[in-house]
Amino acid sequence: MNNRGQFSIIAALFVAVILIATVITTYSTIRNSPVQDQPPIQSAIDETNFAIKQILGFTVGYYGSVLQVTGNSSYAKSLALNYLQTGLVNIANMHPEWGTSFNVSSSDIYTNWFTNSSYSTGNLGVNYNLTGLGIYGITYQSLSKLSVQITNTTNDQASLEITKDENEPSINLGKQNFKFYRYENSSSTWNLVSPSTEPVAFANSTYQIEIPDGIDHYSYVIQVEDPRGIIVVASSFSRYTCNLSWNSTLYSTVPEATLAVELLQNGTMRWLGENLTTQTKPIPPIPVKAIHVTQTISGANQEVPFQIEDWASDYKIPLGLTNNASIFNNRNMLVFLINPNVSKVTVWWNGSDTATQTSLAFTNRYFVGDNTATRKLTNGIVTLQFSSGNDFLLNSTVGTSVSNAKFMRINGQDSTYGSGQPAYAITGGIVRDVVHQEAEWSGGVTNCPNIYGHVVITLPANVTYYTYQLRVIFAKSQQNRTISELRPLRTVTYSDSQPQTENGTASGYPIVSTASNSTGVPFYNSSVSTWAHHWSQFTSGTKGSGIMFTDTSNLNLYYFDAKTSGKTGALKVSNPSGGERKIELAPISLTTVYNFTSALDIVWNGAVVTFDGTQPIYKEVSGKGTGLWITVESPPTITVTTES
């Protein structure tokens, strides 16, 4: 399904509803607004000017309503100006005996939203004739504006200064004119909620408004709508400041280690499926084109590349890069890169509807060597080569080191991929490429019916690894499942090399095991150090390859242990003489799982690393271990605050 097309249809329906409601309100207001008794000519001019001003106000309101739904200012302006022209025609038809004709000499509508000083405004210049009354060449200039200034928050109340047109106080607003944005985690959506009590209004245009429950009193977004239908969306903040805490002792040895961070709408920041944030602050429904990312790198601030992606199925299926003429929503994630030199990340936005997207959000700097025709992706450091058959083999090459990966084996049956060509959701990316593929089993899996597999591969910039997201869905089954093997990932290297696997930790450093045999030594949840098998590699000198993953996926490696009479999940390492040297991620391996009929949707995240003179997963220096293992064993924590 084309999700962007689906969104466009839904948005169009909303726009249609907005238009119908606005037209009805507009003309009922104009027709029912009295004009004082005056001489006929002056009365006609005053009535016409009044109607023009009313139409302009409703046009600004209509523009804001469409902009709020779509985030596309060009589209909203086109609809609004068409609506304005239709309004002028209807004004002329209200008194056909006047012979009214209009010529618009100038018009503009613009907004500045999601800041603590926000506004919506429209300007209109009209020349018109009332030929039936013998009046020609009337020129009328009109301004319709609503401005909202957020001043402070005291006693759980928001304080706003609200003015209209030429800085006139707007003092006739009630609680029905104010709506706060409240994020609902259960549905991952923003809802509008009104205050429970009437605001306190002052003659100087200040309002004090009670903030509803469930809304941060110091980081809030509020919509103000006046009787003309003009909407302003103001925010007490316009940036998120993300302070990064790194383990300085560990990361001093790997200052170049790069992590690809995913920022979701609910405020979660993830690395390989691991939440890095100590608390979350959801992203408001701001236009995608308005977003910028600045980092403090070695003490200096600079804007950095990032990309905003569309995903489906709760961020499990990639769709592509987000259209910049859209609203950031619960299918979007913002992706940026960090390393230990980054102490702060600031996500901020330009509230103007005339803002253009920064080139840092769409310029391909790192992936100029991508070639989907030959199934090759490269960031200039590591090259990924997808097989041309239906088995979805993936080779990763750095220098002369090569790692081969195969995915989704169940009960001795390797998966096949009927589509052949993988789906290249994002190539020529800004900070990463994204590829995905559905796993299939010809004739179904023996003793394991009603199962679905999905593989997502991402290749970030400036790294020697690619990431994997391996998803298995078990539908509720009337038939019993007997699963003796579930192996989402196997990596192979053929060079003569030594296995090294984390087997617990001591004082924050890995306890390294070199054990292996031809059948594969299982590293499982041992009593020595719970859950601490976060990586394994084969290494020879400065060359090698391996896999690594965080605590969250380490826990999922042992998910099925509770469904057996003993341990079954394991990280398996095989090092036969002269054969395939394998590392296998095997959630079902040591003990068979019987009578498994329930539904389950489970994901394993991690990274496959290949190195040749570059940073390995593990290297011992002066009795201490350095390497990329630090990024999964001790990832940074991120504390988020808001600023205006």
C-alpha positions as CSV (number, residue, x, y, z in Angstrom):
1,M,0.0,0.0,0.0
2,N,1.2,3.5,-0.8
3,N,1.0,5.0,2.7
4,R,1.8,8.5,1.5
5,G,-1.1,8.3,-0.9
6,Q,-3.4,7.1,1.8
7,F,-2.3,10.0,4.0
8,S,-3.0,12.4,1.1
9,I,-6.6,11.0,0.7
10,I,-7.2,11.4,4.5
11,A,-5.8,14.9,4.4
12,A,-8.0,15.8,1.5
13,L,-11.1,14.7,3.3
14,F,-10.1,16.8,6.3
15,V,-9.6,19.8,4.0
16,A,-13.0,19.2,2.4
17,V,-14.7,19.2,5.9
18,I,-12.8,22.4,6.8
19,L,-13.8,24.1,3.6
20,I,-17.5,23.3,4.0
21,A,-17.6,24.5,7.6
22,T,-15.7,27.6,6.8
23,V,-18.0,28.6,3.8
24,I,-21.1,28.1,5.9
25,T,-19.7,30.2,8.8
26,T,-18.4,32.9,6.5
27,Y,-21.5,33.8,4.7
28,S,-23.8,33.4,7.6
29,T,-21.6,35.8,9.5
30,I,-21.4,38.4,6.6
31,R,-25.2,38.3,5.9
32,N,-26.1,38.6,9.6
33,S,-23.6,41.3,10.5
34,P,-25.5,44.6,10.8
35,V,-24.2,47.9,9.3
36,Q,-25.4,51.1,10.8
37,D,-27.9,53.2,8.8
38,Q,-25.9,55.5,6.6
39,P,-26.4,57.3,3.3
40,P,-26.8,54.7,0.6
41,I,-23.4,55.2,-1.2
42,Q,-21.4,55.3,2.0
43,S,-23.4,52.3,3.4
44,A,-22.6,50.3,0.3
45,I,-18.9,51.1,0.6
46,D,-18.8,50.3,4.3
47,E,-20.7,47.1,3.8
48,T,-18.4,46.0,1.0
49,N,-15.3,46.8,3.0
50,F,-16.6,45.0,6.0
51,A,-17.4,41.9,3.9
52,I,-13.9,42.0,2.4
53,K,-12.3,42.1,5.8
54,Q,-14.5,39.3,7.0
55,I,-13.6,37.2,4.0
56,L,-9.9,37.9,4.6
57,G,-10.2,36.8,8.3
58,F,-11.9,33.5,7.3
59,T,-9.3,33.0,4.5
60,V,-6.5,33.2,7.1
61,G,-8.4,30.8,9.3
62,Y,-8.9,28.4,6.4
63,Y,-5.3,28.6,5.5
64,G,-4.3,27.7,9.0
65,S,-6.7,24.7,9.2
66,V,-5.3,23.2,6.0
67,L,-1.7,23.9,7.0
68,Q,-2.4,22.2,10.4
69,V,-3.6,19.0,8.6
70,T,-1.1,18.7,5.8
71,G,2.0,20.8,6.7
72,N,2.1,21.8,3.0
73,S,2.1,25.6,2.9
74,S,2.0,25.8,-0.9
75,Y,-1.0,23.6,-1.1
76,A,-2.7,25.4,1.8
77,K,-2.0,28.8,0.2
78,S,-3.4,27.7,-3.1
79,L,-6.6,26.5,-1.5
80,A,-6.9,29.6,0.6
81,L,-6.4,32.1,-2.2
82,N,-9.0,30.1,-4.4
83,Y,-11.3,30.4,-1.4
84,L,-10.7,34.1,-1.2
85,Q,-11.6,34.6,-4.9
86,T,-14.7,32.6,-4.4
87,G,-15.6,34.7,-1.4
88,L,-15.2,37.9,-3.4
89,V,-17.6,36.5,-6.1
90,N,-20.1,35.7,-3.5
91,I,-19.8,39.2,-2.0
92,A,-20.6,40.6,-5.4
93,N,-23.6,38.3,-5.8
94,M,-25.1,39.4,-2.4
95,H,-26.2,42.7,-4.1
96,P,-26.3,42.1,-7.8
97,E,-28.0,45.5,-8.3
98,W,-24.8,47.2,-7.2
99,G,-22.8,45.7,-10.1
100,T,-19.8,44.9,-7.9
101,S,-16.6,43.9,-9.5
102,F,-13.2,43.2,-7.8
103,N,-9.6,43.2,-8.8
104,V,-7.1,41.9,-6.2
105,S,-4.0,44.0,-6.3
106,S,-2.1,42.2,-3.6
107,S,-2.6,39.3,-1.2
108,D,-0.5,37.2,1.1
109,I,-1.0,34.8,4.0
110,Y,1.7,33.6,6.3
111,T,2.2,32.1,9.7
112,N,4.9,31.6,12.3
113,W,3.9,28.8,14.7
114,F,5.3,26.5,17.3
115,T,7.3,29.2,19.1
116,N,6.6,31.3,22.1
117,S,5.9,34.3,19.8
118,S,3.5,33.0,17.2
119,Y,1.1,34.5,14.7
120,S,-1.2,34.0,11.7
121,T,-1.7,36.9,9.4
122,G,-3.1,37.9,6.0
123,N,-2.8,41.1,3.9
124,L,-5.2,42.0,1.1
125,G,-5.3,44.9,-1.4
126,V,-8.5,45.2,-3.5
127,N,-9.7,47.6,-6.2
128,Y,-13.4,47.5,-6.8
129,N,-16.2,49.2,-8.7
130,L,-19.9,49.5,-7.7
131,T,-21.1,50.3,-11.2
132,G,-24.8,50.1,-10.3
133,L,-24.3,53.0,-7.9
134,G,-21.9,54.9,-10.2
135,I,-18.9,54.3,-8.0
136,Y,-15.5,53.4,-9.5
137,G,-11.9,52.9,-8.4
138,I,-12.4,52.2,-4.7
139,T,-9.1,51.0,-3.2
140,Y,-9.2,49.0,0.1
141,Q,-6.4,47.5,2.1
142,S,-7.1,45.0,4.8
143,L,-5.1,43.2,7.5
144,S,-6.3,40.2,9.6
145,K,-3.9,38.9,12.2
146,L,-3.9,37.0,15.4
147,S,-0.7,37.0,17.6
148,V,0.0,34.9,20.7
149,Q,2.9,35.6,23.0
150,I,3.6,33.0,25.8
151,T,5.1,34.9,28.7
152,N,5.5,32.5,31.7
153,T,3.8,29.8,33.7
154,T,2.8,30.4,37.3
155,N,0.6,28.4,39.7
156,D,-0.1,25.8,37.0
157,Q,-1.4,28.4,34.6
158,A,-0.2,29.5,31.2
159,S,0.1,33.2,30.7
160,L,-0.6,34.5,27.2
161,E,-0.7,37.9,25.6
162,I,-3.1,37.8,22.6
163,T,-3.6,40.6,20.1
164,K,-5.3,41.0,16.7
165,D,-4.8,43.1,13.6
166,E,-2.9,46.3,14.4
167,N,-1.9,45.1,18.0
168,E,-5.4,45.5,19.3
169,P,-6.1,43.5,22.5
170,S,-8.3,40.5,21.9
171,I,-10.3,40.3,25.0
172,N,-13.4,38.2,24.2
173,L,-12.0,34.7,24.2
174,G,-13.3,31.9,26.4
175,K,-12.1,28.4,27.2
176,Q,-13.6,27.1,24.0
177,N,-11.0,29.2,22.1
178,F,-8.0,27.5,23.8
179,K,-6.9,23.9,23.2
180,F,-3.7,22.3,24.6
181,Y,-1.9,19.6,22.7
182,R,-1.7,16.4,24.9
183,Y,0.3,13.4,23.7
184,E,-1.4,10.0,24.2
185,N,1.3,7.3,24.5
186,S,-1.3,4.5,24.1
187,S,-2.2,5.6,20.6
188,S,1.0,7.6,19.8
189,T,-1.1,10.6,18.8
190,W,-1.6,14.3,19.7
191,N,-5.0,15.2,21.0
192,L,-6.5,18.7,21.6
193,V,-7.9,19.2,25.1
194,S,-9.6,22.4,26.4
195,P,-9.0,23.8,29.9
196,S,-11.6,22.8,32.5
197,T,-12.2,26.4,33.7
198,E,-12.7,29.7,32.0
199,P,-9.5,31.8,31.5
200,V,-8.9,34.9,33.5
201,A,-8.7,37.8,31.0
202,F,-7.2,41.2,31.6
203,A,-7.7,44.5,29.7
204,N,-4.1,44.5,28.6
205,S,-4.8,41.4,26.4
206,T,-3.3,39.0,28.9
207,Y,-4.9,35.6,29.6
208,Q,-4.2,33.2,32.4
209,I,-5.3,29.7,31.5
210,E,-5.3,26.6,33.6
211,I,-3.1,23.8,32.1
212,P,-5.0,20.5,31.8
213,D,-3.8,17.3,33.5
214,G,-1.2,15.2,31.6
215,I,0.6,18.2,30.1
216,D,4.0,19.4,31.0
217,H,3.5,22.9,32.6
218,Y,6.8,24.2,31.2
219,S,6.8,22.5,27.9
220,Y,3.4,22.8,26.2
221,V,1.8,23.6,22.9
222,I,-1.4,25.5,22.7
223,Q,-3.8,26.3,19.9
224,V,-5.7,29.6,20.0
225,E,-8.7,30.2,17.7
226,D,-10.6,33.5,17.6
227,P,-14.2,34.1,16.4
228,R,-13.0,34.7,12.9
229,G,-11.6,31.2,12.7
230,I,-8.0,32.3,12.7
231,I,-5.8,29.7,14.3
232,V,-2.4,30.2,16.0
233,V,-0.4,27.3,17.4
234,A,2.1,28.6,19.9
235,S,4.6,26.6,22.0
236,S,6.5,27.4,25.2
237,F,9.6,25.9,23.6
238,S,11.2,25.6,20.1
239,R,14.0,23.2,20.7
240,Y,15.0,20.1,22.5
241,T,18.4,20.1,24.1
242,C,19.8,16.6,24.5
243,N,22.8,16.3,26.8
244,L,24.9,13.2,26.2
245,S,26.7,11.4,29.1
246,W,29.5,9.1,27.9
247,N,31.7,6.8,30.0
248,S,34.8,9.0,29.5
249,T,37.2,6.3,30.7
250,L,35.9,3.7,28.2
251,Y,35.3,6.1,25.3
252,S,38.6,7.8,25.5
253,T,40.0,4.7,23.7
254,V,37.4,4.9,20.9
255,P,36.8,8.6,20.1
256,E,35.8,7.8,16.5
257,A,33.1,5.2,17.5
258,T,29.9,6.3,15.7
259,L,26.3,5.5,16.7
260,A,23.2,6.0,14.5
261,V,20.5,7.4,16.8
262,E,16.8,7.1,16.0
263,L,14.5,9.8,17.5
264,L,10.9,8.7,17.5
265,Q,7.8,10.9,17.7
266,N,7.2,9.9,21.4
267,G,10.7,11.3,22.3
268,T,12.4,7.9,22.6
269,M,16.0,7.9,21.3
270,R,17.3,4.4,20.3
271,W,20.5,2.7,19.4
272,L,20.2,-0.9,18.1
273,G,16.8,-1.1,19.8
274,E,18.1,0.2,23.1
275,N,16.5,3.3,24.7
276,L,19.1,5.9,25.4
277,T,16.8,8.6,27.0
278,T,16.3,8.9,30.8
279,Q,13.0,10.6,30.0
280,T,11.0,11.4,26.9
281,K,9.5,14.6,25.4
282,P,7.3,14.0,22.4
283,I,8.0,15.9,19.2
284,P,5.1,18.3,18.3
285,P,3.3,17.9,15.0
286,I,5.7,20.4,13.3
287,P,6.3,20.6,9.5
288,V,9.2,18.3,8.5
289,K,10.8,21.0,6.4
290,A,11.2,23.2,9.6
291,I,13.5,20.8,11.5
292,H,17.2,21.3,12.1
293,V,19.8,19.4,14.1
294,T,22.8,21.1,15.8
295,Q,25.5,19.3,17.7
296,T,28.2,20.5,20.1
297,I,31.3,18.8,18.9
298,S,34.5,19.2,20.9
299,G,33.0,22.4,22.3
300,A,31.9,24.0,19.0
301,N,28.3,24.2,17.7
302,Q,27.5,23.2,14.2
303,E,24.6,22.0,12.2
304,V,24.9,18.4,11.1
305,P,23.3,16.0,8.5
306,F,20.2,14.0,9.4
307,Q,17.4,12.3,7.7
308,I,13.7,11.8,8.5
309,E,12.2,8.5,7.5
310,D,8.8,7.0,7.1
311,W,8.1,3.7,8.8
312,A,5.0,1.4,9.3
313,S,4.0,-1.3,11.8
314,D,5.2,0.5,14.9
315,Y,8.6,1.4,13.3
316,K,9.3,-2.1,12.0
317,I,8.8,-1.7,8.2
318,P,10.7,1.1,6.4
319,L,8.9,3.0,3.7
320,G,11.4,5.7,2.6
321,L,12.4,9.3,3.2
322,T,9.7,11.5,4.5
323,N,8.2,14.1,2.1
324,N,9.3,17.5,3.4
325,A,5.8,18.9,2.8
326,S,4.3,16.9,5.6
327,I,3.8,16.9,9.4
328,F,6.2,14.9,11.8
329,N,4.0,12.1,13.0
330,N,4.0,8.6,14.7
331,R,5.4,7.0,11.5
332,N,8.4,9.3,11.3
333,M,11.9,8.9,12.9
334,L,14.7,11.4,12.8
335,V,18.1,9.8,12.4
336,F,21.4,11.4,13.2
337,L,25.0,10.3,14.0
338,I,26.9,10.8,17.2
339,N,30.4,10.0,18.5
340,P,32.1,10.5,21.9
341,N,33.2,14.1,20.8
342,V,29.5,15.1,20.8
343,S,28.4,16.4,24.2
344,K,25.0,18.0,23.1
345,V,22.5,17.6,20.4
346,T,19.9,20.3,19.7
347,V,16.8,19.5,17.6
348,W,15.1,22.8,16.7
349,W,12.7,24.2,14.2
350,N,12.0,27.3,12.2
351,G,8.3,28.2,12.9
352,S,7.8,30.2,9.7
353,D,5.6,28.6,7.0
354,T,8.0,30.1,4.4
355,A,11.0,28.1,5.9
356,T,12.8,25.9,3.4
357,Q,14.3,22.5,4.3
358,T,18.0,22.6,5.1
359,S,20.2,20.9,2.6
360,L,21.7,18.9,5.5
361,A,18.4,16.9,5.4
362,F,18.6,15.9,1.7
363,T,22.1,16.0,0.4
364,N,23.9,12.7,-0.4
365,R,27.4,13.0,0.9
366,Y,28.4,9.5,1.9
367,F,26.6,7.1,-0.4
368,V,27.6,8.3,-3.9
369,G,28.8,4.8,-4.7
370,D,25.5,3.0,-4.3
371,N,24.3,1.0,-7.2
372,T,21.1,-1.0,-6.8
373,A,21.5,-2.4,-10.3
374,T,24.5,-4.4,-9.1
375,R,23.0,-4.8,-5.6
376,K,25.8,-2.8,-4.0
377,L,25.6,-0.3,-1.2
378,T,28.6,1.5,0.2
379,N,29.4,4.4,2.6
380,G,32.9,4.6,1.3
381,I,34.3,2.5,4.2
382,V,32.2,-0.7,4.1
383,T,30.6,-2.2,1.0
384,L,27.5,-4.4,1.2
385,Q,26.9,-6.8,-1.6
386,F,23.5,-8.6,-1.8
387,S,23.3,-11.9,-3.6
388,S,21.6,-12.2,-6.9
389,G,19.7,-15.4,-6.0
390,N,16.7,-15.9,-3.8
391,D,18.6,-16.7,-0.6
392,F,19.4,-13.1,0.5
393,L,23.0,-13.6,1.3
394,L,24.9,-10.4,2.3
395,N,28.6,-9.9,2.0
396,S,30.2,-7.1,4.0
397,T,33.7,-6.0,2.9
398,V,36.2,-3.6,4.6
399,G,39.6,-3.6,2.9
400,T,40.3,-7.3,2.4
401,S,38.2,-8.5,5.3
402,V,34.9,-10.2,4.3
403,S,31.9,-11.3,6.4
404,N,29.1,-13.3,4.9
405,A,25.6,-13.3,6.6
406,K,22.5,-15.4,6.1
407,F,19.2,-14.9,7.8
408,M,16.1,-16.7,9.2
409,R,16.7,-20.5,9.5
410,I,14.0,-22.5,11.3
411,N,13.9,-26.2,12.0
412,G,16.8,-26.8,9.5
413,Q,15.1,-24.9,6.7
414,D,16.8,-21.9,5.3
415,S,14.5,-19.1,4.2
416,T,14.0,-18.1,0.6
417,Y,13.0,-14.7,-0.9
418,G,10.6,-15.0,-3.7
419,S,10.9,-11.3,-4.6
420,G,14.6,-11.9,-5.4
421,Q,15.5,-8.2,-5.4
422,P,15.5,-6.7,-1.9
423,A,13.4,-3.5,-1.3
424,Y,15.7,-0.5,-1.3
425,A,13.7,1.8,0.9
426,I,16.5,4.4,1.1
427,T,19.6,4.5,-1.1
428,G,21.8,7.5,-1.6
429,G,20.8,8.4,2.0
430,I,21.8,11.4,4.0
431,V,23.1,9.5,7.1
432,R,22.2,5.9,6.2
433,D,20.8,3.5,3.6
434,V,17.9,1.2,4.5
435,V,17.0,-2.1,2.8
436,H,14.5,-4.8,3.7
437,Q,13.3,-8.2,2.6
438,E,10.5,-10.7,3.6
439,A,11.7,-14.2,4.5
440,E,9.7,-17.1,3.1
441,W,9.9,-20.9,3.5
442,S,9.0,-22.9,0.5
443,G,6.0,-25.2,1.4
444,G,6.1,-23.8,4.9
445,V,8.3,-24.7,7.9
446,T,8.0,-28.3,9.1
447,N,6.2,-28.4,12.4
448,C,6.1,-24.6,12.6
449,P,3.0,-23.2,10.8
450,N,1.7,-19.6,10.7
451,I,5.0,-17.8,10.8
452,Y,6.3,-14.7,9.1
453,G,9.9,-13.3,8.9
454,H,11.2,-9.9,8.0
455,V,14.7,-8.5,7.7
456,V,15.8,-4.8,7.8
457,I,19.4,-3.8,7.1
458,T,20.7,-0.3,7.6
459,L,24.1,1.1,6.5
460,P,25.0,4.2,8.4
461,A,27.7,6.7,7.3
462,N,31.2,6.8,8.9
463,V,31.1,3.3,10.2
464,T,32.5,-0.2,9.6
465,Y,29.2,-2.0,10.4
466,Y,25.7,-2.5,9.2
467,T,22.7,-3.0,11.5
468,Y,20.1,-5.6,11.4
469,Q,16.5,-5.7,12.6
470,L,15.3,-9.3,12.5
471,R,11.6,-9.8,13.1
472,V,9.6,-13.0,13.5
473,I,5.8,-13.0,13.8
474,F,4.0,-16.1,15.1
475,A,0.3,-15.9,14.4
476,K,-2.0,-17.6,16.8
477,S,-2.1,-21.2,15.6
478,Q,-4.7,-24.0,16.0
479,Q,-1.8,-26.5,15.3
480,N,0.9,-27.1,17.8
481,R,4.3,-25.9,16.9
482,T,7.5,-27.9,17.6
483,I,10.6,-25.7,17.2
484,S,14.0,-27.3,17.5
485,E,15.9,-24.5,15.8
486,L,15.3,-20.7,15.3
487,R,18.4,-19.0,14.0
488,P,17.7,-15.4,12.8
489,L,21.3,-14.7,11.9
490,R,24.5,-16.6,11.0
491,T,27.7,-14.8,10.0
492,V,30.6,-16.6,8.4
493,T,34.3,-15.8,7.8
494,Y,36.6,-18.2,6.0
495,S,40.0,-16.8,7.1
496,D,42.2,-18.4,9.7
497,S,41.3,-16.4,12.8
498,Q,40.7,-16.7,16.5
499,P,37.2,-16.5,18.1
500,Q,36.6,-14.1,20.9
501,T,33.3,-13.9,22.8
502,E,32.2,-11.8,25.7
503,N,31.4,-14.2,28.6
504,G,30.4,-11.9,31.4
505,T,32.1,-8.7,32.7
506,A,34.5,-7.7,35.4
507,S,34.9,-4.1,36.6
508,G,33.0,-3.0,33.5
509,Y,35.3,-4.9,31.1
510,P,34.5,-8.0,29.1
511,I,35.6,-11.5,30.3
512,V,36.8,-12.8,26.9
513,S,36.4,-16.5,26.0
514,T,38.2,-18.1,23.1
515,A,36.3,-21.3,23.3
516,S,34.7,-22.9,20.2
517,N,34.5,-26.3,18.5
518,S,33.1,-27.7,15.3
519,T,29.6,-28.0,16.6
520,G,29.4,-24.5,18.1
521,V,30.0,-23.6,21.7
522,P,26.8,-22.2,23.2
523,F,27.1,-19.0,25.2
524,Y,23.9,-18.7,27.1
525,N,22.6,-16.9,30.2
526,S,25.2,-18.2,32.6
527,S,25.3,-17.9,36.4
528,V,28.6,-16.1,36.2
529,S,27.2,-12.9,34.7
530,T,23.6,-12.6,33.7
531,W,22.8,-11.5,30.2
532,A,26.4,-10.5,29.4
533,H,27.0,-12.0,26.0
534,H,26.8,-8.8,23.9
535,W,29.4,-9.6,21.2
536,S,31.5,-12.2,19.4
537,Q,34.2,-11.8,16.7
538,F,36.8,-13.7,14.7
539,T,40.1,-11.8,14.6
540,S,43.5,-12.3,13.0
541,G,45.9,-9.4,13.5
542,T,44.1,-6.2,12.5
543,K,41.4,-8.1,10.5
544,G,38.2,-9.8,11.3
545,S,34.4,-9.6,11.7
546,G,31.7,-10.3,14.3
547,I,28.4,-9.2,15.7
548,M,27.3,-7.1,18.7
549,F,24.0,-6.2,20.3
550,T,22.7,-4.3,23.4
551,D,21.0,-5.6,26.5
552,T,17.5,-5.4,25.0
553,S,18.3,-7.9,22.3
554,N,20.4,-9.9,24.7
555,L,17.3,-10.4,26.8
556,N,15.3,-11.3,23.6
557,L,18.0,-13.9,22.8
558,Y,16.7,-15.9,25.8
559,Y,13.0,-15.1,25.3
560,F,12.1,-18.8,24.7
561,D,13.9,-20.1,27.8
562,A,10.8,-19.7,29.8
563,K,8.9,-21.9,27.4
564,T,11.1,-24.9,27.8
565,S,12.3,-27.2,30.5
566,G,15.8,-25.8,30.2
567,K,17.9,-23.1,28.5
568,T,17.5,-22.9,24.8
569,G,18.7,-19.4,23.6
570,A,22.4,-19.1,22.8
571,L,25.1,-17.3,21.0
572,K,26.9,-20.1,19.2
573,V,30.5,-20.0,17.9
574,S,32.0,-22.6,15.6
575,N,35.7,-22.6,14.5
576,P,36.4,-25.8,12.6
577,S,39.8,-26.3,11.1
578,G,39.8,-25.1,7.5
579,G,36.0,-24.7,7.4
580,E,33.3,-22.0,8.0
581,R,34.0,-20.0,11.1
582,K,30.5,-19.1,12.2
583,I,28.7,-16.9,14.8
584,E,25.0,-17.7,15.2
585,L,22.3,-15.8,16.9
586,A,20.0,-18.7,18.0
587,P,17.0,-18.0,20.3
588,I,15.9,-21.6,20.0
589,S,18.9,-24.0,19.9
590,L,19.7,-26.0,23.0
591,T,16.2,-27.3,24.0
592,T,13.2,-27.9,21.7
593,V,10.2,-25.7,22.3
594,Y,7.0,-27.8,22.2
595,N,3.3,-26.8,21.9
596,F,3.9,-23.2,21.1
597,T,0.6,-21.9,19.7
598,S,0.3,-18.4,21.0
599,A,0.8,-15.2,19.0
600,L,4.2,-13.4,19.2
601,D,5.9,-10.5,17.4
602,I,9.5,-10.4,18.4
603,V,12.6,-8.5,17.1
604,W,16.3,-8.9,17.5
605,N,18.5,-5.9,16.8
606,G,22.3,-5.6,16.4
607,A,25.2,-4.9,14.2
608,V,27.6,-6.9,12.0
609,V,31.1,-5.4,12.1
610,T,33.9,-6.0,9.5
611,F,37.3,-4.5,10.1
612,D,40.7,-4.3,8.4
613,G,43.0,-1.9,10.2
614,T,39.9,-0.2,11.5
615,Q,38.3,-0.4,15.0
616,P,37.5,-4.1,15.9
617,I,34.7,-5.1,18.2
618,Y,37.4,-6.0,20.8
619,K,41.1,-5.4,21.2
620,E,43.1,-5.7,24.4
621,V,45.5,-2.8,25.1
622,S,47.6,-2.7,28.3
623,G,45.5,-5.3,29.9
624,K,42.2,-3.5,29.1
625,G,39.7,-4.1,26.4
626,T,39.0,-1.4,23.8
627,G,36.9,-1.5,20.7
628,L,33.3,-1.1,19.5
629,W,32.0,-3.4,22.2
630,I,31.9,-0.3,24.4
631,T,29.0,1.1,22.3
632,V,26.7,-1.9,23.2
633,E,28.0,-2.6,26.7
634,S,28.0,1.1,27.8
635,P,26.0,3.2,25.4
636,P,25.6,6.9,26.2
637,T,22.6,8.2,28.2
638,I,20.7,11.2,26.9
639,T,18.9,13.7,29.1
640,V,16.4,15.9,27.3
641,T,15.2,19.4,28.2
642,T,13.3,22.0,26.3
643,E,14.2,25.6,25.6
644,S,12.5,28.5,23.8
